[in-house]
């Protein structure tokens, strides 16, 4: 089964980390990703630019706006696509993501979405 793992973060918090702390975390996440690539469980992993677009249906056709504008401090910063044997394994991977709980509980979170298809 394939799962989309959306990784949330708070840009203000990440940008305020002491020198070297963010680089250490990025190195830890890179190692995490490499270990999943080695097992064949990581299909793709990319960071996202901070500029997104929202496309919504309207009576005049699709409307493209800057956004989404959510009342939230966190935003999706990256994603991973996993190919694993079970939901339990996907959740095990998500729970072991290095940035969860890094420096406290307000540093972001994950969403796990099963992907349609095989």
N, CA, C and O atoms as CSV, one atom per row, in Angstrom:
chain,resi,resn,atom,element,x,y,z
A,1,UNK,N,N,0.831,-1.178,0.000
A,1,UNK,CA,C,0.000,0.000,0.000
A,1,UNK,C,C,0.876,1.240,0.000
A,1,UNK,O,O,1.942,1.274,0.614
A,2,UNK,N,N,0.400,2.252,-0.700
A,2,UNK,CA,C,1.133,3.514,-0.728
A,2,UNK,C,C,0.415,4.546,0.130
A,2,UNK,O,O,-0.814,4.601,0.181
A,3,UNK,N,N,1.219,5.361,0.802
A,3,UNK,CA,C,0.718,6.411,1.683
A,3,UNK,C,C,1.435,7.714,1.382
A,3,UNK,O,O,2.633,7.733,1.103
A,4,UNK,N,N,0.684,8.797,1.444
A,4,UNK,CA,C,1.243,10.129,1.356
A,4,UNK,C,C,1.394,10.652,2.774
A,4,UNK,O,O,0.420,10.706,3.524
A,5,UNK,N,N,2.595,11.032,3.141
A,5,UNK,CA,C,2.866,11.578,4.464
A,5,UNK,C,C,3.123,13.070,4.284
A,5,UNK,O,O,4.149,13.465,3.730
A,6,UNK,N,N,2.182,13.904,4.757
A,6,UNK,CA,C,2.338,15.353,4.697
A,6,UNK,C,C,3.000,15.812,5.984
A,6,UNK,O,O,2.539,15.484,7.077
A,7,UNK,N,N,4.077,16.567,5.855
A,7,UNK,CA,C,4.874,16.959,7.002
A,7,UNK,C,C,4.680,18.459,7.236
A,7,UNK,O,O,5.002,19.285,6.382
A,8,UNK,N,N,4.146,18.786,8.416
A,8,UNK,CA,C,3.835,20.168,8.775
A,8,UNK,C,C,4.923,20.760,9.642
A,8,UNK,O,O,5.568,20.060,10.423
A,9,UNK,N,N,5.119,22.060,9.495
A,9,UNK,CA,C,6.067,22.766,10.339
A,9,UNK,C,C,5.658,24.212,10.496
A,9,UNK,O,O,4.764,24.704,9.807
A,10,UNK,N,N,6.324,24.880,11.407
A,10,UNK,CA,C,6.081,26.288,11.676
A,10,UNK,C,C,7.348,27.034,11.283
A,10,UNK,O,O,8.368,26.950,11.966
A,11,UNK,N,N,7.272,27.761,10.181
A,11,UNK,CA,C,8.456,28.433,9.634
A,11,UNK,C,C,9.085,29.406,10.627
A,11,UNK,O,O,10.309,29.519,10.688
A,12,UNK,N,N,8.278,30.095,11.390
A,12,UNK,CA,C,8.806,31.054,12.373
A,12,UNK,C,C,9.649,30.324,13.423
A,12,UNK,O,O,10.720,30.800,13.801
A,13,UNK,N,N,9.173,29.188,13.885
A,13,UNK,CA,C,9.931,28.416,14.877
A,13,UNK,C,C,11.217,27.884,14.261
A,13,UNK,O,O,12.288,28.004,14.855
A,14,UNK,N,N,11.114,27.293,13.061
A,14,UNK,CA,C,12.318,26.726,12.436
A,14,UNK,C,C,13.377,27.797,12.214
A,14,UNK,O,O,14.565,27.552,12.424
A,15,UNK,N,N,12.950,28.988,11.789
A,15,UNK,CA,C,13.904,30.068,11.522
A,15,UNK,C,C,14.505,30.666,12.792
A,15,UNK,O,O,15.490,31.399,12.714
A,16,UNK,N,N,13.934,30.369,13.956
A,16,UNK,CA,C,14.453,30.921,15.204
A,16,UNK,C,C,15.345,29.941,15.971
A,16,UNK,O,O,15.786,30.251,17.078
A,17,UNK,N,N,15.614,28.776,15.402
A,17,UNK,CA,C,16.455,27.788,16.092
A,17,UNK,C,C,17.886,28.293,16.231
A,17,UNK,O,O,18.368,29.019,15.362
A,18,UNK,N,N,18.571,27.923,17.305
A,18,UNK,CA,C,19.978,28.303,17.478
A,18,UNK,C,C,20.841,27.762,16.335
A,18,UNK,O,O,20.507,26.756,15.709
A,19,UNK,N,N,21.935,28.438,16.081
A,19,UNK,CA,C,22.853,28.053,15.005
A,19,UNK,C,C,23.223,26.577,15.116
A,19,UNK,O,O,23.582,26.093,16.189
A,20,UNK,N,N,23.133,25.887,14.016
A,20,UNK,CA,C,23.520,24.484,13.960
A,20,UNK,C,C,22.408,23.510,14.287
A,20,UNK,O,O,22.470,22.350,13.877
A,21,UNK,N,N,21.384,23.953,15.020
A,21,UNK,CA,C,20.316,23.040,15.427
A,21,UNK,C,C,19.462,22.589,14.230
A,21,UNK,O,O,19.128,21.411,14.108
A,22,UNK,N,N,19.117,23.537,13.354
A,22,UNK,CA,C,18.335,23.188,12.173
A,22,UNK,C,C,19.136,22.275,11.250
A,22,UNK,O,O,18.595,21.309,10.712
A,23,UNK,N,N,20.411,22.572,11.064
A,23,UNK,CA,C,21.259,21.737,10.215
A,23,UNK,C,C,21.361,20.323,10.769
A,23,UNK,O,O,21.358,19.356,10.007
A,24,UNK,N,N,21.453,20.195,12.088
A,24,UNK,CA,C,21.518,18.870,12.721
A,24,UNK,C,C,20.218,18.104,12.485
A,24,UNK,O,O,20.240,16.907,12.201
A,25,UNK,N,N,19.097,18.791,12.602
A,25,UNK,CA,C,17.814,18.143,12.367
A,25,UNK,C,C,17.685,17.721,10.903
A,25,UNK,O,O,17.224,16.616,10.619
A,26,UNK,N,N,18.083,18.582,9.981
A,26,UNK,CA,C,18.021,18.240,8.558
A,26,UNK,C,C,18.883,17.015,8.277
A,26,UNK,O,O,18.476,16.143,7.510
A,27,UNK,N,N,20.051,16.933,8.877
A,27,UNK,CA,C,20.917,15.768,8.700
A,27,UNK,C,C,20.243,14.504,9.242
A,27,UNK,O,O,20.346,13.435,8.641
A,28,UNK,N,N,19.560,14.631,10.369
A,28,UNK,CA,C,18.857,13.485,10.943
A,28,UNK,C,C,17.707,13.035,10.034
A,28,UNK,O,O,17.500,11.838,9.835
A,29,UNK,N,N,16.966,13.994,9.489
A,29,UNK,CA,C,15.876,13.669,8.557
A,29,UNK,C,C,16.443,13.037,7.288
A,29,UNK,O,O,15.866,12.082,6.767
A,30,UNK,N,N,17.559,13.553,6.787
A,30,UNK,CA,C,18.198,12.958,5.602
A,30,UNK,C,C,18.581,11.498,5.867
A,30,UNK,O,O,18.379,10.642,5.005
A,31,UNK,N,N,19.126,11.210,7.039
A,31,UNK,CA,C,19.464,9.832,7.400
A,31,UNK,C,C,18.229,8.951,7.490
A,31,UNK,O,O,18.246,7.803,7.045
A,32,UNK,N,N,17.155,9.486,8.066
A,32,UNK,CA,C,15.872,8.787,8.145
A,32,UNK,C,C,15.394,8.431,6.740
A,32,UNK,O,O,14.999,7.294,6.484
A,33,UNK,N,N,15.432,9.414,5.822
A,33,UNK,CA,C,14.996,9.181,4.444
A,33,UNK,C,C,15.874,8.150,3.749
A,33,UNK,O,O,15.365,7.284,3.036
A,34,UNK,N,N,17.171,8.233,3.945
A,34,UNK,CA,C,18.083,7.271,3.310
A,34,UNK,C,C,17.825,5.846,3.785
A,34,UNK,O,O,17.891,4.905,2.995
A,35,UNK,N,N,17.529,5.684,5.075
A,35,UNK,CA,C,17.252,4.334,5.578
A,35,UNK,C,C,15.977,3.774,4.954
A,35,UNK,O,O,15.903,2.576,4.683
A,36,UNK,N,N,14.973,4.618,4.720
A,36,UNK,CA,C,13.744,4.157,4.064
A,36,UNK,C,C,13.953,3.911,2.573
A,36,UNK,O,O,13.331,3.016,2.000
A,37,UNK,N,N,14.821,4.695,1.943
A,37,UNK,CA,C,15.156,4.421,0.530
A,37,UNK,C,C,15.850,3.063,0.410
A,37,UNK,O,O,15.596,2.311,-0.531
A,38,UNK,N,N,16.720,2.759,1.363
A,38,UNK,CA,C,17.458,1.495,1.333
A,38,UNK,C,C,16.530,0.287,1.454
A,38,UNK,O,O,16.822,-0.770,0.894
A,39,UNK,N,N,15.423,0.429,2.173
A,39,UNK,CA,C,14.474,-0.679,2.303
A,39,UNK,C,C,13.458,-0.704,1.167
A,39,UNK,O,O,12.673,-1.646,1.058
A,40,UNK,N,N,13.467,0.326,0.320
A,40,UNK,CA,C,12.505,0.423,-0.770
A,40,UNK,C,C,11.155,0.977,-0.341
A,40,UNK,O,O,10.212,0.992,-1.132
A,41,UNK,N,N,11.052,1.433,0.907
A,41,UNK,CA,C,9.772,1.936,1.405
A,41,UNK,C,C,9.526,3.408,1.072
A,41,UNK,O,O,8.381,3.858,1.112
A,42,UNK,N,N,10.558,4.156,0.748
A,42,UNK,CA,C,10.397,5.566,0.396
A,42,UNK,C,C,10.384,5.688,-1.121
A,42,UNK,O,O,11.389,5.433,-1.784
A,43,UNK,N,N,9.235,6.079,-1.663
A,43,UNK,CA,C,9.073,6.228,-3.108
A,43,UNK,C,C,9.555,7.599,-3.553
A,43,UNK,O,O,10.263,7.716,-4.554
A,44,UNK,N,N,9.175,8.639,-2.815
A,44,UNK,CA,C,9.538,10.010,-3.161
A,44,UNK,C,C,9.480,10.863,-1.905
A,44,UNK,O,O,8.731,10.571,-0.973
A,45,UNK,N,N,10.277,11.918,-1.892
A,45,UNK,CA,C,10.305,12.834,-0.760
A,45,UNK,C,C,10.809,14.173,-1.281
A,45,UNK,O,O,11.886,14.250,-1.874
A,46,UNK,N,N,10.021,15.237,-1.058
A,46,UNK,CA,C,10.412,16.558,-1.540
A,46,UNK,C,C,9.979,17.613,-0.541
A,46,UNK,O,O,8.930,17.491,0.092
A,47,UNK,N,N,10.787,18.641,-0.405
A,47,UNK,CA,C,10.366,19.829,0.325
A,47,UNK,C,C,9.509,20.680,-0.593
A,47,UNK,O,O,9.606,20.573,-1.815
A,48,UNK,N,N,8.679,21.515,-0.016
A,48,UNK,CA,C,7.793,22.370,-0.800
A,48,UNK,C,C,8.191,23.824,-0.629
A,48,UNK,O,O,8.579,24.245,0.461
A,49,UNK,N,N,8.096,24.590,-1.706
A,49,UNK,CA,C,8.314,26.028,-1.633
A,49,UNK,C,C,7.173,26.644,-0.829
A,49,UNK,O,O,6.091,26.064,-0.739
A,50,UNK,N,N,7.409,27.791,-0.258
A,50,UNK,CA,C,6.393,28.399,0.593
A,50,UNK,C,C,5.275,29.068,-0.197
A,50,UNK,O,O,4.271,29.462,0.397
A,51,UNK,N,N,5.408,29.209,-1.495
A,51,UNK,CA,C,4.380,29.862,-2.302
A,51,UNK,C,C,3.487,28.811,-2.941
A,51,UNK,O,O,3.922,28.076,-3.827
A,52,UNK,N,N,2.258,28.739,-2.499
A,52,UNK,CA,C,1.314,27.795,-3.093
A,52,UNK,C,C,0.191,28.552,-3.783
A,52,UNK,O,O,0.034,29.758,-3.598
A,53,UNK,N,N,-0.570,27.846,-4.563
A,53,UNK,CA,C,-1.735,28.398,-5.251
A,53,UNK,C,C,-2.946,27.538,-4.907
A,53,UNK,O,O,-2.840,26.318,-4.786
A,54,UNK,N,N,-4.079,28.177,-4.754
A,54,UNK,CA,C,-5.340,27.464,-4.556
A,54,UNK,C,C,-6.182,27.644,-5.813
A,54,UNK,O,O,-6.313,28.758,-6.321
A,55,UNK,N,N,-6.746,26.565,-6.309
A,55,UNK,CA,C,-7.614,26.603,-7.473
A,55,UNK,C,C,-8.980,26.129,-7.024
A,55,UNK,O,O,-9.128,24.999,-6.559
A,56,UNK,N,N,-9.971,26.979,-7.158
A,56,UNK,CA,C,-11.323,26.688,-6.699
A,56,UNK,C,C,-12.294,26.866,-7.855
A,56,UNK,O,O,-12.088,27.692,-8.745
A,57,UNK,N,N,-13.351,26.074,-7.819
A,57,UNK,CA,C,-14.410,26.223,-8.799
A,57,UNK,C,C,-15.190,27.500,-8.498
A,57,UNK,O,O,-15.429,27.836,-7.338
A,58,UNK,N,N,-15.580,28.203,-9.551
A,58,UNK,CA,C,-16.436,29.374,-9.395
A,58,UNK,C,C,-17.407,29.396,-10.564
A,58,UNK,O,O,-17.254,28.637,-11.520
A,59,UNK,N,N,-18.395,30.255,-10.488
A,59,UNK,CA,C,-19.389,30.320,-11.566
A,59,UNK,C,C,-18.765,30.760,-12.883
A,59,UNK,O,O,-19.315,30.482,-13.949
A,60,UNK,N,N,-17.619,31.447,-12.826
A,60,UNK,CA,C,-16.928,31.905,-14.030
A,60,UNK,C,C,-15.813,30.965,-14.468
A,60,UNK,O,O,-15.036,31.298,-15.363
A,61,UNK,N,N,-15.728,29.805,-13.851
A,61,UNK,CA,C,-14.671,28.849,-14.169
A,61,UNK,C,C,-13.659,28.791,-13.042
A,61,UNK,O,O,-13.825,29.463,-12.024
A,62,UNK,N,N,-12.606,27.991,-13.210
A,62,UNK,CA,C,-11.612,27.841,-12.145
A,62,UNK,C,C,-10.976,29.184,-11.781
A,62,UNK,O,O,-10.589,29.964,-12.652
A,63,UNK,N,N,-10.879,29.431,-10.483
A,63,UNK,CA,C,-10.303,30.658,-9.955
A,63,UNK,C,C,-8.999,30.310,-9.248
A,63,UNK,O,O,-8.979,29.474,-8.345
A,64,UNK,N,N,-7.915,30.952,-9.661
A,64,UNK,CA,C,-6.600,30.715,-9.071
A,64,UNK,C,C,-6.264,31.874,-8.149
A,64,UNK,O,O,-6.330,33.035,-8.552
A,65,UNK,N,N,-5.904,31.561,-6.917
A,65,UNK,CA,C,-5.537,32.586,-5.945
A,65,UNK,C,C,-4.257,32.187,-5.235
A,65,UNK,O,O,-3.859,31.023,-5.263
A,66,UNK,N,N,-3.612,33.156,-4.598
A,66,UNK,CA,C,-2.523,32.824,-3.682
A,66,UNK,C,C,-3.164,32.081,-2.523
A,66,UNK,O,O,-4.307,32.352,-2.157
A,67,UNK,N,N,-2.440,31.163,-1.961
A,67,UNK,CA,C,-3.037,30.494,-0.812
A,67,UNK,C,C,-2.580,29.059,-0.736
A,67,UNK,O,O,-1.618,28.689,-1.410
A,68,UNK,N,N,-3.206,28.271,0.028
A,68,UNK,CA,C,-4.409,28.592,0.782
A,68,UNK,C,C,-4.082,29.486,1.978
A,68,UNK,O,O,-2.991,29.415,2.545
A,69,UNK,N,N,-5.035,30.315,2.343
A,69,UNK,CA,C,-4.882,31.154,3.517
A,69,UNK,C,C,-5.613,30.499,4.673
A,69,UNK,O,O,-6.830,30.627,4.801
A,70,UNK,N,N,-4.890,29.820,5.486
A,70,UNK,CA,C,-5.459,29.131,6.631
A,70,UNK,C,C,-5.115,29.903,7.890
A,70,UNK,O,O,-4.074,30.556,7.967
A,71,UNK,N,N,-5.979,29.826,8.854
A,71,UNK,CA,C,-5.699,30.436,10.151
A,71,UNK,C,C,-4.871,29.444,10.965
A,71,UNK,O,O,-5.342,28.874,11.950
A,72,UNK,N,N,-3.641,29.255,10.532
A,72,UNK,CA,C,-2.774,28.289,11.197
A,72,UNK,C,C,-1.339,28.789,11.149
A,72,UNK,O,O,-0.942,29.493,10.220
A,73,UNK,N,N,-0.577,28.417,12.154
A,73,UNK,CA,C,0.834,28.771,12.177
A,73,UNK,C,C,1.659,27.743,11.427
A,73,UNK,O,O,2.775,28.031,10.994
A,74,UNK,N,N,1.115,26.550,11.273
A,74,UNK,CA,C,1.830,25.477,10.587
A,74,UNK,C,C,1.371,25.392,9.143
A,74,UNK,O,O,0.239,25.746,8.812
A,75,UNK,N,N,2.259,24.922,8.300
A,75,UNK,CA,C,1.917,24.681,6.907
A,75,UNK,C,C,2.648,23.418,6.444
A,75,UNK,O,O,3.594,22.968,7.091
A,76,UNK,N,N,2.203,22.857,5.326
A,76,UNK,CA,C,2.869,21.690,4.772
A,76,UNK,C,C,4.209,22.149,4.229
A,76,UNK,O,O,4.275,23.016,3.358
A,77,UNK,N,N,5.277,21.559,4.752
A,77,UNK,CA,C,6.618,21.934,4.331
A,77,UNK,C,C,7.261,20.924,3.410
A,77,UNK,O,O,8.162,21.263,2.643
A,78,UNK,N,N,6.802,19.675,3.480
A,78,UNK,CA,C,7.336,18.631,2.608
A,78,UNK,C,C,6.372,17.456,2.605
A,78,UNK,O,O,5.400,17.412,3.358
A,79,UNK,N,N,6.675,16.516,1.737
A,79,UNK,CA,C,5.868,15.304,1.687
A,79,UNK,C,C,6.773,14.114,1.414
A,79,UNK,O,O,7.884,14.257,0.904
A,80,UNK,N,N,6.279,12.953,1.762
A,80,UNK,CA,C,6.926,11.685,1.425
A,80,UNK,C,C,5.847,10.749,0.923
A,80,UNK,O,O,4.714,10.777,1.402
A,81,UNK,N,N,6.204,9.919,-0.046
A,81,UNK,CA,C,5.324,8.851,-0.491
A,81,UNK,C,C,5.981,7.547,-0.062
A,81,UNK,O,O,7.115,7.247,-0.437
A,82,UNK,N,N,5.240,6.778,0.735
A,82,UNK,CA,C,5.735,5.501,1.247
A,82,UNK,C,C,5.051,4.352,0.524
A,82,UNK,O,O,3.885,4.465,0.145
A,83,UNK,N,N,5.748,3.270,0.332
A,83,UNK,CA,C,5.179,2.045,-0.211
A,83,UNK,C,C,5.511,0.943,0.784
A,83,UNK,O,O,6.634,0.439,0.821
A,84,UNK,N,N,4.517,0.575,1.592
A,84,UNK,CA,C,4.737,-0.343,2.708
A,84,UNK,C,C,3.718,-1.468,2.675
A,84,UNK,O,O,2.744,-1.418,1.923
A,85,UNK,N,N,3.949,-2.477,3.493
A,85,UNK,CA,C,3.079,-3.651,3.517
A,85,UNK,C,C,1.770,-3.430,4.257
A,85,UNK,O,O,0.799,-4.150,4.023
A,86,UNK,N,N,1.728,-2.435,5.157
A,86,UNK,CA,C,0.530,-2.285,5.982
A,86,UNK,C,C,0.421,-0.868,6.519
A,86,UNK,O,O,1.392,-0.112,6.529
A,87,UNK,N,N,-0.785,-0.524,6.968
A,87,UNK,CA,C,-0.990,0.757,7.618
A,87,UNK,C,C,-0.164,0.837,8.899
A,87,UNK,O,O,0.353,1.898,9.247
A,88,UNK,N,N,-0.045,-0.283,9.594
A,88,UNK,CA,C,0.747,-0.300,10.828
A,88,UNK,C,C,2.178,0.125,10.560
A,88,UNK,O,O,2.757,0.883,11.338
A,89,UNK,N,N,2.763,-0.362,9.451
A,89,UNK,CA,C,4.136,0.012,9.113
A,89,UNK,C,C,4.209,1.497,8.755
A,89,UNK,O,O,5.155,2.177,9.152
A,90,UNK,N,N,3.230,2.007,8.015
A,90,UNK,CA,C,3.213,3.429,7.662
A,90,UNK,C,C,3.176,4.285,8.924
A,90,UNK,O,O,3.888,5.284,9.025
A,91,UNK,N,N,2.347,3.891,9.880
A,91,UNK,CA,C,2.247,4.648,11.128
A,91,UNK,C,C,3.518,4.523,11.971
A,91,UNK,O,O,3.912,5.471,12.651
A,92,UNK,N,N,4.152,3.363,11.923
A,92,UNK,CA,C,5.429,3.187,12.627
A,92,UNK,C,C,6.469,4.161,12.067
A,92,UNK,O,O,7.209,4.793,12.821
A,93,UNK,N,N,6.516,4.273,10.747
A,93,UNK,CA,C,7.446,5.202,10.112
A,93,UNK,C,C,7.106,6.638,10.512
A,93,UNK,O,O,7.993,7.414,10.867
A,94,UNK,N,N,5.823,6.986,10.455
A,94,UNK,CA,C,5.404,8.349,10.809
A,94,UNK,C,C,5.776,8.684,12.253
A,94,UNK,O,O,6.246,9.785,12.538
A,95,UNK,N,N,5.565,7.741,13.152
A,95,UNK,CA,C,5.892,7.987,14.570
A,95,UNK,C,C,7.388,8.186,14.790
A,95,UNK,O,O,7.794,8.840,15.750
A,96,UNK,N,N,8.209,7.623,13.904
A,96,UNK,CA,C,9.663,7.721,14.082
A,96,UNK,C,C,10.275,8.900,13.322
A,96,UNK,O,O,11.496,9.057,13.312
A,97,UNK,N,N,9.447,9.723,12.691
A,97,UNK,CA,C,9.966,10.870,11.946
A,97,UNK,C,C,10.749,11.780,12.898
A,97,UNK,O,O,10.211,12.203,13.922
A,98,UNK,N,N,12.005,12.084,12.577
A,98,UNK,CA,C,12.882,12.784,13.522
A,98,UNK,C,C,12.391,14.147,13.996
A,98,UNK,O,O,12.698,14.533,15.124
A,99,UNK,N,N,11.647,14.884,13.192
A,99,UNK,CA,C,11.250,16.235,13.598
A,99,UNK,C,C,10.061,16.240,14.556
A,99,UNK,O,O,9.759,17.280,15.141
A,100,UNK,N,N,9.383,15.118,14.731
A,100,UNK,CA,C,8.279,15.079,15.687
A,100,UNK,C,C,8.836,15.224,17.092
A,100,UNK,O,O,9.707,14.460,17.508
A,101,UNK,N,N,8.337,16.189,17.804
A,101,UNK,CA,C,8.787,16.390,19.170
A,101,UNK,C,C,10.147,17.041,19.300
A,101,UNK,O,O,10.655,17.174,20.413
A,102,UNK,N,N,10.751,17.449,18.201
A,102,UNK,CA,C,12.054,18.094,18.238
A,102,UNK,C,C,11.923,19.432,18.947
A,102,UNK,O,O,11.289,20.354,18.434
A,103,UNK,N,N,12.506,19.535,20.094
A,103,UNK,CA,C,12.479,20.781,20.842
A,103,UNK,C,C,11.127,21.110,21.441
A,103,UNK,O,O,10.869,22.267,21.773
A,104,UNK,N,N,10.262,20.126,21.586
A,104,UNK,CA,C,8.941,20.374,22.164
A,104,UNK,C,C,7.846,19.819,21.285
A,104,UNK,O,O,8.108,19.235,20.233
A,105,UNK,N,N,6.629,20.003,21.719
A,105,UNK,CA,C,5.509,19.417,20.991
A,105,UNK,C,C,4.872,20.371,20.001
A,105,UNK,O,O,3.929,19.982,19.310
A,106,UNK,N,N,5.346,21.600,19.903
A,106,UNK,CA,C,4.716,22.582,19.024
A,106,UNK,C,C,5.500,22.789,17.734
A,106,UNK,O,O,5.398,23.849,17.118
A,107,UNK,N,N,6.266,21.812,17.323
A,107,UNK,CA,C,7.148,21.976,16.162
A,107,UNK,C,C,6.592,21.370,14.891
A,107,UNK,O,O,7.309,21.305,13.892
A,108,UNK,N,N,5.362,20.928,14.882
A,108,UNK,CA,C,4.797,20.405,13.646
A,108,UNK,C,C,4.152,19.058,13.861
A,108,UNK,O,O,4.021,18.585,14.990
A,109,UNK,N,N,3.760,18.459,12.788
A,109,UNK,CA,C,3.096,17.166,12.841
A,109,UNK,C,C,3.033,16.551,11.463
A,109,UNK,O,O,3.611,17.069,10.508
A,110,UNK,N,N,2.333,15.451,11.371
A,110,UNK,CA,C,2.206,14.715,10.113
A,110,UNK,C,C,0.755,14.370,9.862
A,110,UNK,O,O,-0.047,14.265,10.791
A,111,UNK,N,N,0.431,14.195,8.598
A,111,UNK,CA,C,-0.829,13.575,8.210
A,111,UNK,C,C,-0.467,12.397,7.322
A,111,UNK,O,O,0.433,12.492,6.488
A,112,UNK,N,N,-1.162,11.299,7.502
A,112,UNK,CA,C,-0.931,10.106,6.694
A,112,UNK,C,C,-2.171,9.846,5.856
A,112,UNK,O,O,-3.259,9.662,6.401
A,113,UNK,N,N,-2.023,9.830,4.556
A,113,UNK,CA,C,-3.144,9.626,3.630
A,113,UNK,C,C,-2.889,8.379,2.796
A,113,UNK,O,O,-1.870,8.307,2.109
A,114,UNK,N,N,-3.801,7.375,2.835
A,114,UNK,CA,C,-3.675,6.249,1.904
A,114,UNK,C,C,-3.903,6.746,0.476
A,114,UNK,O,O,-4.807,7.545,0.231
A,115,UNK,N,N,-3.096,6.280,-0.449
A,115,UNK,CA,C,-3.259,6.662,-1.845
A,115,UNK,C,C,-4.101,5.629,-2.579
A,115,UNK,O,O,-3.995,4.432,-2.311
A,116,UNK,N,N,-4.926,6.084,-3.492
A,116,UNK,CA,C,-5.734,5.163,-4.292
A,116,UNK,C,C,-4.831,4.463,-5.300
A,116,UNK,O,O,-3.777,4.980,-5.669
A,117,UNK,N,N,-5.249,3.304,-5.732
A,117,UNK,CA,C,-4.484,2.579,-6.721
A,117,UNK,C,C,-3.508,1.642,-6.079
A,117,UNK,O,O,-3.507,1.458,-4.862
A,118,UNK,N,N,-2.694,1.062,-6.885
A,118,UNK,CA,C,-1.721,0.066,-6.406
A,118,UNK,C,C,-0.319,0.509,-6.659
A,118,UNK,O,O,0.625,-0.205,-6.322
